[in-house]
């Protein structure tokens, strides 16, 4: 079964909040390409009262039963709780593109692999280079789940200080609090995508000369 992602978009095609008038587009990947399988208008209007709001939310959820992921710039409170309860992966982001859809797809695939039994020694303790030269990937969440004696700083800081890279993508259960301080020292910038309450994807880049 192909992956389907529901995205809340405004009239300009930009990702928007679940609480604003939106066009929800269902993106489906077939033959390595994303296409819109269907779309419909939605407005989860809190000002109409909680009963009407819950009814609109229930109708929306009924329309996306075949969807795995719901993405918007803001998904909180009742919508988040109800979607999470129904088993949807809920994702907040302020940037939307096909690359974002690919990132969510890859993250879900890794999450499925995460549940499979795996020996701790088989998990790489260092970021690994992807097919794109200079781009690295590291599943910090999986490593720390199997090796509780180490910290994120012990694992990542030596790589960030000593290795040459263009982009490092890190999967983690929370964003390590030391990131901001050390990134400023190392002239790094980062982007955070919240996949769900227990998973974040942090993309780390070198700052350019004019930043």
N, C-alpha and C positions, 0 to 999 in steps of 0.2 A: 504494500500500500504506500502510495507516495505521500510525502510530507506536505501538509497544508498549514499556512501561516496567515492568520487574520490580522490586518494592519489598519489602525484608525488613521485616516488621512483627511486633511482639510481641503477646501476648494482649490487650493494652489498645489495640491499633491504632496504637501509636507506633513510629516507625522504629527499627530495632535493628541490631546487628552481625551480619555473616554467620556469626560463630562461635557465635551463640546459637540456641537452638531458636526457629524462626520460622515464620510463615505467609507464604509468598511470594505476593503478589497481582500479577497482570499487568493493568496499566491500559492501556486502548486508547481513543484519541480518535476518536469518530465523531460527525459532525454537531455539532461544536464542544462536545461534552460528553465527559467522561472516565467510563468504565465499567469494571468489573472483568470481564475476559473469562474468567478462570479463576484458581484459587488452589490451592496445595498446600503441605503441611508440608515443611520442610527443617531438618536439623540437621547442619552441617558440624563434626563433633566432633573436635578435634585430639587429645583424650585417648585415642582408640581406636587411635592409631598412624597413621603416614604413609600406609600402603597403603590402609587403610580410608577415611582422610580423602580421599585422591585419588580413590578409587572413588566416594564420595558426591558429590564435586565434579563428577566427570565425568558422573554421572547427572543432577545438577542442570543442567549446561550443555546436556545433550541435551534437557532439557525446555523450554529457552528459546531454541531455535534461531531462532524467529521474532521474538525480542525485540531491540531496538536498544540499550536502556539498562538497566543494573542499578544500583539505588540502595540504600544502607544507611548506617547511622551510622558503620560501620567496614568497609572493604574493603582489606585489606593482604596482603602476603606472597604465598603460593601462589595464593589465590583471585584477587587482583588480577592477577598475572602471567598466569594461565591465561585469565581473561576478556578481558584486554587482547589477548592473543595470538589469541584467537578473533574479535576485531573488535568486542567490545562496548564501548560508552562506559560507563565506570565512574564513578559519582558518589557522593561522601560528603556527607552533610548531617545535621544534628541536628534539623531541623524538617521536617515533612512536611505538605503540603496540596495542594489542586488548583492553587494558585498556583505551587507548586514544580514541578508537572508542566508547567504552562504555560511556566514559565521555561526548563526543560530543552528543551521542544519548540522554543521560539523560538531558543534558543542553537544547537541543531542545524541549524535552518533557516539561521541566519546563517553557520554553519560551512560549509555547502554552498555558500553564495554566496561565501565567502572563497576557495574554490578556483577561482572563475571569473576570467579575466583582467580586470583593472580598472586604469584609469589612476590614478596616484597623486593627480593633481589632483582626481579625482572623489570622493576620500575626505574626509569632513568633518573639519577639524582641531579642531572644537569639539563639545561635547555638543549633541545635538538634542532638542528637546522632543517627547514622545510625544503620543498622542491624549489622554492624561490631563494636564490642566493642572498644571504644577509638577513633573511627572515627566520626567526626562531620560535619554537613553541615549547611551553612548559606547563605540565599539569601539576601545579603546586598542591591542589586539593587532594589529589590521589596520593601524592608522595607523603604528605603530612598525615594522611589517614593510616598509612602503614608504618611510618617511621616517626613515632611520637617524640623521640629524643632530640630531634633537630628543630630548628626554627626557620621561618621563611627568610630571615635576614642572613642566616648562616649559609643558606643555599643560594640565594639570588645575588647578594651584594658583591661577592667576588666576581661573578660573571659580568655584572653591570660595570664594575670598575676596570676589569682587565680585558674583556672581549670586545672585538669590533663587530657591530651589528647594525642593521638598518631598523628592524622592528622586532620586538619580542612580545609574543602574546602569552599571557599567563592566565590560567584558570585557577580560581581560588574561592574558598567558601566565604571569605570576607576580604576587604581591601586592607592589607597590612598598614598599620598606622605610621610606620617609619617611611613609607613611600615618599610623602611630600618633602620631608626634610632632606633625605638622601638624594632625591631626584634633583632638587635645587642645586645641591653641591656638585652633582655630576652633569648638570646642564641637560637634563632629560625632561621630556614632557610625556603625558599619558592620557589615554581616553578610557573611560569606564563604562561598560555595558552591564546592566543588571539582568541576569537571565531569570533568576527567581530569588527567594529569600535566602537560599543557601549557596548560591553560585553567582560569581561575577567573572567577567572577562576583562582583563586590563591589557591594553595595548600600549607598549612603551616605545618611544621614539627618541632619537637624538635631536636636540634643538638645532635649527639652522642658524646661520650667522645673524640674520635680521630679527631673530626672536629674543 
